[in-house]
Amino acid sequence: MTVHSRRKLMKTVDVSLVKAAVAAAERATSGEVRVSVARFFWGSVRRASERAFARLGVARTKDRNGILFFIVPARKKFVVLGDEGIHAKVGQEFWYCVAGKMSGHFKKGEFTEGLVEAIGEAGRELAAHFPYDAATDVNELADDVDFGGK
């Protein structure tokens, strides 16, 4: 499967379900979740995810507790990046666990299902380490799905 246009990308991922998963995860935590879906490109998916992490401001959260899910459906590849605040709490094993949950779905072309499950898992960990406080919490990052900033 090769996905080139933004329109096709938007059909690959059910944006409303992913946004609902992000909103549900963030209701229980001060942490932030972003999702970026990229067109097919040559080169390093990891480097592209790091650029998206910076472009979307994931490292600008007060507690450094942002997580980016960066997927490239046409290549069936993805990267999950957690900022230093959440990474210090959960460690590398957690990221391997999240990646494993996503991988099975992505191999079958189930991008929405993989994202929703992984976002739920990330939300539970964020809530455990960065619980929601109605008096101080603000939504620091947009909850929409990014399609390459275009």
N, C-alpha and C positions, 0 to 999 in steps of 0.2 A: 504494500500500500504506500503510495507516495502522495503526500498532502502538500500542495503548494500555495493555494490561495487562502486568504483569511476566512472567506466564506466557508470553504471546506473544513478548515480547522475548527470553526465554530460549530460545525455539524459533528465533528469527531468527539467533542466534549460537550456534555449537557451543562451549559453554563449555569442554569438556574439551580441544578442539583449541587454543583460544586460550590456556588455562592452560599447556598443553604448550609452546606457542611462547614464552610468557613465560619459563618455566623454562629452556628451551633457550638463549634469549638471555642470561639472567642467569648461566648456568653459566660463561660466558667473560668476564664483566665484573663490576666492582663497581657498575656502573650499575643503575638500577632502572626497570622498565617497569610502568605501570598501564594498565588498560583500563576505561573507563566507558561503559556503554550507557544512553542516556536515552530516556524515553518521549517521545511527541510533545508539543511545547509551542510556544507562540508566543513570539517574542522572539529575541534575539540568541544564536545558537549559540556564538559566541566568548565572550560574557560568561558563559554557562552553563558553558563549558569551564573558564574561569578560576576560577569558584566551585568546580567539582569538583577542580581542581588544588589549591586551598587545602584543601578538605574532606578530600581523600585524603592530604594531607601530602607531596605530590610535591616541594615545595621544602625539605623538612626532611632531605634526604639530606646526608651529610657533605661530599661533593664537589659537591653541587648538580648531579648528573648523572641526574636523573629525567626520564622521558618519559611523557606522558599521551596516550593515544589516546582521544578522546572522540567517540562516534558517536551520531547520532540517525537510526536506520534509517527511521522514518516520513517523514522529510524528505530522506533520502538525502544528509545533510550530516555533516561531521565536522570536527574540529580536531585537529591534532597539536601539542602544546606540549612543548617541551624546556626544561628549566631552564637557568639561565645558564651553568653549568659545561660542559654538553655543547654548548650553542648557540655558545659562544665557540670551541669546537674545530671544529665542522662548518660553521657559517655558514648563511645563509638558503637557499642553493642545495640543500643537503641536504634541508631540509624540503619544498621544492618537489618534489624527486625522490620522497620518501616519499609525498607527497600524490598525485602522479601515479600511482604504483603502486596506491594505494587507490582512487582515483577510477574507474578502469576497471572494477574489480570491483564497486564499490558501485553504479554505474549499471546493472549487470545484476542487482542484488540479492544479490550474492555477498559478504556481509559477513564471514563467517568467512575466506574465501579472501583477501580484501583485508587483513584484520587480520593473518593469519598471515604473509603476504608482507612487510608493512610492519614487523611486529615483528622478523622475521628481519633485515631491512635495518638497522633501528635497533640491533639487538643487535650486528651486525658493526661498526658505527661506534663504539658504546659500548666494545666490546672493544679496538678499535684505540687508543682514547684513554684508557680506564679499564680496563686488564686486570684479570682476576680474580687475587686473591692469597689463597690458602687460609689464610694465617696471620692476615690482618686482615679479610677480608670477612665481613660479616654481612648477612642479608637485611633491609634496612631498611623495605621496604614489602611489604604482602601481595601475593601473586601472583594472587589471585582476580579475577574479573570483577565490577566494581561495577555495580549496576543502580539507581543513584540513592540509594544509602544506605538503602534500605528493605528 
